[in-house]
């Protein structure tokens, strides 16, 4: 991620912002989901729906996480 794209993203969730590179989309969705699960963070309906759409287009991407202690 470039500094410019990081500034554009700011604190937006996947419903509000997605990486412009199609090749980065699956990784972004996977890592976002893993982070939310690891830390037990809430997900609103729009964010969840967008993450499900991303996952549907990613084939057999497996989400793996270790819950935070």
Number of C-alpha atoms within 10 A of each C-alpha: 8 7 8 8 12 11 9 11 15 9 10 10 17 20 14 11 12 18 17 9 8 9 9 12 18 19 16 16 23 18 15 16 20 18 18 14 18 15 13 11 9 10 14 9 10 13 15 16 14 17 21 14 12 19 20 12 11 15 9 8 13 10 14 13 14 10 12 9 5
